[in-house]
Amino acid sequence: MAEQMTREDTQREGDGLDSTTVGIYRTAAVVKGGRRFSFGALVVVGDRNGRVGLGYGKAPGVPAAIEKAQKEAKKSLEMVRLEGSTLPHAITAEFGASTVKMVPAAPGTGVIAGATVRAVLELAGVRDCLTKVYGSTNQKNLCKATYAGLMQLRQKAQVEALRGVTLEKTEVQQRLELGEKYAPTVVATEKATEKAAAAQQKDKSKDKSNKGGRPKTSKKKDRGEARAEANQPKPPAEKPAEPEAPGANAAPAEQAGSQEAQKPADESSSS
């Protein structure tokens, strides 16, 4: 019995490769003590710049199955011949009962495809493409059909070398030129995103290389400093001045007034 669990996880490998887990498959074997489960993983690996590979691995656990599939996919890495951000020509590929048709598209179109076909195309570096699936939609067959179609692509220079002739500009090249002419912003943004991605990769590699020389700040030290500051004696708070009663100041003022009144009376009596 096989049970399919859809899963789309993209991970970044240390050697500049991205891996996408297309699907997880669970199988059960009935034994004397019950059922024994095993898992299979379908993984696509690529650098988004013309290299892509496909792998399938089985193991008693999911992480081990994904790791096996990634190793197999890295062994099957192949170069894909692209024309800018799209395919050099239309291609139709079959595997089993699945058929995938891939058509080049103008810059800015994007990858118009389902999740399974999109995973293979994006990791291969295709950013503009139209696709259509005929027949079975089994994930394994679709991945293998898409991979087989990418391996059948040929560029204009290769065809000229094989036939010994000179060919005119292809329809795809003409579309790309028109796209650069009438939609320069799309091409500029694509180039900017490529430069930004390359800069991020360089920064990540520098950070990894400088990890050893960075001073490590321990959380225990920070907590100890916070505790020491909390245990320090606080200065005594100043007491607010108490308001004086209204009768307290009135009595001395009356006494001073009576003394001044008595002084002229004494002086007149003495004279």
Protein Blocks (a to p, Z undefined) as FASTA:
>chain_A
ZZddddddddddfkopacddfbacddddddfklccddddddddddehnopacddddddfb
fklmmmmmmmmmmmmgccdddehjacfbdcdddehjbccddddddehkbpaddfklmmmm
mmnopabdcdddehjfbfklmmmmmmmmmmmpccfklmmmmnopacdddfklmmmmmmmm
mmmmlmmmmmmmmmmmmmmmmmmmmmmmmmmmpccddfklmmmmmmmmmmpccddddddd
ddddfklmmmmmmmmmmmmmmmmmmmmmmZZ
